[in-house]
C-alpha cells in the first residue's frame, strides 16, 4: 500500500512538471509573436581617426565635452572635439595616412565631422596649412572659416582667420566655395558679405610670417607646379627676413603718374 502511494505521488509530480514546461513554452511562443519596437538603423559608415602627429612647444590642448586637457603626441581627436595652440606652439595633425595639417600658434579648430570618406573642420581663429592627398580616391574635405566653406579633395593650402575676415590661399590643386566659386592654385580668397572674393596670390608685407614660412617651405612644390618662380621664392624669403624696405612699384599703392604724351 505504501508503495502504491509513492508511485502515485511520483506520477503526480511528473504531470505537474510536464504542465509547467508546457506553460513556459507557450509563454515563449507568445513573447516571440509580440511586435518588437523598431530599432534605429545602425550606421555602416566607418569613422576616421584624426591623430596628433607631434607638438612643437608646450601650449596645446584638446577639449572634449567642455573638458579641456593638455594635448599629447599620438592622441586621437574625434568629431565634436576642439584643438587649440597657444604662444610659440605648433601642433601637427594626421588627417589620414597621407595628409598632414599644421596649426600655427594661437589657433583653434573644431572637428565637426570625421568619417572614412569625408571630413569637416572649422577654423575658429588663427591659421593652419595642410597638404591633402587622397586616401580612397574620392575623399571630400570641408574647411570652414567665417561664413564660407571651402570643399577640396587633394590640395596644398593655407587658411588664416585672425581678425574679422578669413584668408584662403590655394598653393596647389583647387577647391570650391559652397560648390560654386572655384579657388585655383596661385590664388587667394577673402570674404566680403558672406561671399568669397578671388584674386591672384601676391607676395607682400600683407601676408603674415606664418603664411610666408609655409610658402617658402613648399618652394620646390610651387616651382614644379608653376605657381612661383625661383625669383618669387627669393622675394618671399627677403620679405620674411625684413630685408626689403619698400615694396616694388607694381605692388605699391602709390603708383607714379603716367607722363603726358609729347
Secondary structure, DSSP 4 states (H G I P E B T S, - for coil): -HHHHHHHHHHHHHHHHHHHHHHHHHHHHHHHHSPPPPPPPPP-PPBP-EEEEEEESS-EEEEETTEEEE--TT-EE-TT-EEEE-TT-EEEEEEETTEEEEEPSSEEEEEEEEBSSEEEEEEEEEEEEEE---SSSS-EEEEEETTEEEEESS-EEEEEESSSS-EEEEEESEEEETTTEEEETTEEEEEETTEEEEEE---STTS-HHHHHHHHHTHHHHHHTTSS-HHHHHHHHHHHHT---S--GGG-SSPPPPPPP-
